[in-house]
């Protein structure tokens, strides 16, 4: 065994004297499980951070005294910009590309 194989084998304990396909499969399964776990923890942390920021932002907005009547022009401008962006994206790329990207669905060309 070379050093890389020993390093991988040591993830589950002592390295065997002869190559064992079952042992190697267990090592790779454990590495894959660890990768999935780390990815799910990253997603959970990102979701928690975004929701916390939204909650804090709403609290700050309410504390600053912003009311619906005051925010309507800002929201109307944001909605107008969103519609203009959607129109531009459809004009440039075509409706299939925009829908495919938005819905994560691939359409046959």
N, C-alpha and C positions, 0 to 999 in steps of 0.2 A: 504494500500500500504506500502511496506517496503521501505527502503532507496534507494535501487537500482532502483526500479520502479519509485520513485520520481525523481531520478537523470536523468533517461532516459526521463521521461515525461517532465521535465523542459527544455529539448533541444528545444521544440517547444513552450514553454510558461508555463502557470499555469497548474498544474496537475489536472485532473478531479476528482470529488468526487467518481464516480463509474467507474469501468473498461470499456473502450471503445475500441473494437477491431480495429475500423477504425483509431482511434488516435494512437494506438500502431503500426499499419501498416505504418502510416505516419512517425512516429519516426524512425522505422527501415529503411524505404525508404530513409529518410534524412541522416541517418548514413551511409548507403551503398553508397549514392551519394557522400558524403564527402570522403569516402574511395577511390572511383574511381577517384575523383578529385585530391586527394593527390598522388595517384599512377601515374596519368598522368603528374602531375607537376614534380614528381621525374624522370620519363622517359624523359621529355623535358629538365630538367636541366642536366641529364646525357648526352643526345645527344648534347646539347649546349657545355658542357664541353669538350667532345671528339672532336667535330668539331673545337673548338677554339684551343685545343692542337695541332691538326693536322695542322691547319693554322699557328700557331706560330712555330711549328717544321719545316715546309717547309720554312718559312722565315729565320729561324736560319741556316738551311742547305744551302740556297742560299747565305746568307751573309757570311758564312764561306768559300765559294768558292768551294764547292763540285760540281763536274760536273758529267755527265752521265758516262764518261769514267772512272772516279775514282770510281764511285759507282758500276760499273758492277761486279767486283769480289765479293763484299759484297752481292749484290742481287743474284748472282749465288749460293753462299754458302747458303743463306737463302732458296732459291728454292730447293736446294738439300736436306737440312734438312727437309723441308716440305714434299717432296716426300718420304724420308726415314720414317718420322713419319706416313704418310698415309699407306705405305707398312707394317710397324710394326703393326699398329692398325688393318688392314685387316687380317694380319696373326694371331694375337692374338684373336680377337673377331669375325672375319668372316665378310663378306661383308654386310650382312643384318643389323647387329648391327651398323656398321659404317654408313651406309646409313640412317638408322632410326634416329640416333643421329644427323647426319648432316642436314637432311631434316625435322626433327621433324615429321616424319611419322612412324607409327607403322605398321610393317609387321607381318602377321600371321606366327607363328612358324611351 
